[in-house]
Structures are given as C-alpha cells and as structure tokens.
Amino acid sequence: MTRSWQACRALRARITCCRALVPLSLVSACVALLLVPATARATPPAAAGALGVYAGEGDPTPVGDFTTAVGAQPRYAMDFLFGNTWRTITQARQPYAKWKGTGYTMIWGVDMLPDTYTPNDNVGVPGGSCFGLTLGAAGEFDRYFQTVGRNIVRNGFASSVIRVGWEFNGNWFPWAAGGCPAAYVKYFDHIVTAMRSVPGEHFTFEWNPTRGDLGVGDLAGYYPGDAYVGSVGLDVYDVEQHSYPGARAEFRHMETEIDGLNWLVSFAAAHHKSIVLPEWGLGWGTCSARGQSVSPTSGDTCGGDDATWVNLMAAWIASHHVAEATYWDFRTSSVDGQNRLVAAALRKDFATSP
C-alpha cells in the first residue's frame, strides 16, 4: 500500500467523523480532491539551484535566451575546451574569457586526449584511445593538465566543476576506454592530481559515463576512486534505437536498464557521492512527436517536443536531490520556439519566478 493511499484513508476517516460539523458540499469537494490520481497532481518543482545549461560553445548569450524562455535562472553553465590538439586544449584565455562576469558556476568539459587520437581498444595501436590512455596513466601528459588548471584559476574560475573525459564508455571520443579500464582509471587520477596541484584551485571533479550497456563491462571497473571523484553523473537523452515506446515507457526503461538511472542512484549512494546529470535533454534522429530531425542517425528515434518526458525527469531530479542537472539546449534540444511544449514544461518545473 502506498503512502498516498494510506493518507487518503486517514483523511476520509476524519471527514466521516466530522461530517455533522462540515458542510456537505465541502466534504464532497475534499473527497473529489482525494480521488484525483497521483499522476494528475502537480509535479513537485525541481530544485532551482540544480539547473544548468549548455547552449553553445563560447557564448553566454544563448544561456540568457534560455533563461528568458523558461523563466529559470540556471546556476551552472557548461562549456568545453577546444580539443583539436594539446595546443588548443591548453590555450590561456579560450574558452574562459567570454564567461567572465556572467555569474554562473562554470562546468568545463576537459578532454583527456586531443582529437589526434581515435577510439581503439588495442593498446598496441599507436594513436588509438587505449594507447593514449596508457601514456596518460604513466604521467606523460600531466604538464598539460597543470597548465589547464592554472588557466582556469587565472581566469577567475577557481571553483569550477571539471568534467574529465565524459562518456568514456562510448566509442565516439578520443578517450574511449572500452578494453583498457585500468589505464583510464590511473590516467583520470593523474589528471585530478595535476589540476589539484595548482595554487588557489577549488575544483570539483565529475565522473560521467553515458547511460545504457555499451558493451564495456562493469562500470565499477572504470571508477577512479572516491578520493578523485566529487560527484557521479550520467548523461541522459530522450532517445532510443529502432522504435520509440512513448515517454512514460521510455522513462521507465531509462530507470531500469543496465547502467541507467537506478544504477546511478545505487552507485552514488555506495560511494557517498552526490548525483549529477551533466547532460540531459531531448533527442535526435527521427522524432515520433513534434520535434524536428536535426541530425538524422540510422536507427535512432526520439520523442520530439516531449513535455511528458521533461516532466518525469524534473520530478526525478527533485526527488533524488540531484546536485546539478545541465540541460542540453543546443541544436537537438532547442527551446527557441521549435519545442514549445518542452519550453512550457521547463517553465512549469524549474521556473524561479512567476
């Protein structure tokens, strides 16, 4: 029996006992209210302090547009280093300069390896991701991350969130770690140690796979250790392969699948870490609802302008005390008028002003 049903029974008992003292019309109204299904009641608002947004590279203006569109002031803004080469990753002023004075707590996506490396699980293949991760695990690249840390502090962002080597369980980034978990873990620890060595830093480090079983094995084998991780995250998008089952069924799947939301809750609790969603948002591919197909990908389907999914995510964020939930509002997840139902859902769930 659920708590809501127990509370309903208790209130009905009080109404029955006091019926002689309460107008019948009021009793009827109260009973009607009690009979409204739980799913029809208002979703509890997500904590405004958790909201973040990524709205494009190196430009705070779209973050302001997002704020206007949904009536919510994000606490966090996310941007990425320029990952082409080590030289671009270690630039002294970019992408930091344009974010000065904006007031956001910044989240920086820090590449573990530049784009000169490619996903490859064979450590013996020069230029492959496992080859590069193994070099990093030996300390070959520590100096670059000391430089990155100094750059961030010198530009006034000493309290930034550092998102190191995100979505490592996928096969699309130069630091794809499938096949070399030990090298990934040791290299992650080297990066954290190097950046913590910078005077004046107060960085928080996120460990961040993407959702679902992507064939790399138990994610626990890729965990860098409690001393090197501040929060545990998962990237979550309203996307499925082959067919889209509907928002509620898709959300249940996201909760219960291998390396899904339920896994995130359990893993974070076991390590006494806060929960974060470094990326969450709508989908790409062929959308089943009113959303547009921005980057069609064979086999990928999504819910489009899916307000129901956003409402379910917002309720989950609130009920699980998520510390940071950064909405991906760029191309695939725009609230610039193309996804009006989602914009209204975000207003309902996150707005900080009437």
HUWOZI-V472684 format. One record per pair of residues at least 12 apart in sequence whose ideal C-beta (glycine too) atoms are under 6 Angstrom apart, sorted by the first residue. I is the first residue (numbers start at 1). J is the second residue. Records with the same first field share a line. If there is no record, write none. Layout:
# HUWOZI-V472684
I: J  J
This chain:
# HUWOZI-V472684
4: 38
8: 34
15: 27
43: 311  315
44: 318
46: 314  317  318  349  350
48: 352
49: 75
50: 322  324  325
51: 72  74  350
52: 74  76  324  326
53: 66  74  327  329
54: 78  326  328  330
55: 329  330
56: 330
58: 95  98
60: 102
63: 77
66: 329
69: 335  343
70: 343  346  347
71: 347  351  353
72: 350  351  352
73: 352
75: 105
76: 105  107  324  326
77: 104
78: 107  326
79: 95
80: 109
81: 110  111
83: 111  114  115
84: 115
85: 114
86: 114  144
89: 111
90: 144  147
92: 151
96: 155
100: 156
106: 157  160
107: 161  163
108: 160  162
109: 163
110: 162  164
112: 165  175
113: 132  174  175
115: 174
117: 129  132  174
119: 171  176
121: 178  179
123: 180
129: 174  175  176
130: 179  180
133: 180  183  184  187
134: 183
136: 187
137: 183  186  187
139: 190
142: 190  194
145: 191  194  195
146: 194
149: 195  198  201
150: 198
153: 198  200  201
158: 200  201  202
159: 202
160: 203
161: 204
162: 203  205
163: 206  208  278
164: 188  191
166: 208
167: 210
169: 209  214  216
170: 210  214
177: 222
178: 216
181: 221  222
184: 222
185: 224
188: 224
189: 224  228
192: 205  228
204: 230
205: 229  230
206: 231  233  276  278
207: 229  232
208: 233  278
210: 235
211: 234  236  260
212: 257  259
213: 258  259
219: 259
226: 271
231: 273  274  276
232: 267  268  273
233: 276  278
234: 264
235: 279
236: 277  280
237: 281  283
238: 282  283  302  303  306  309
239: 283  300  302
240: 301
241: 299
242: 299
244: 288  301  303
247: 303  306  308  309
251: 312
274: 323
275: 320  322
276: 323  324
277: 325
278: 326
279: 328
281: 327  328  333
282: 332  333
283: 302
284: 332
285: 297  300  301  302
286: 301
287: 302  304
289: 303  304  305  306
290: 304  305
291: 304  305  339
292: 338
294: 331  332
305: 339  341  342
307: 341  342  345
310: 342  345
311: 345
314: 349
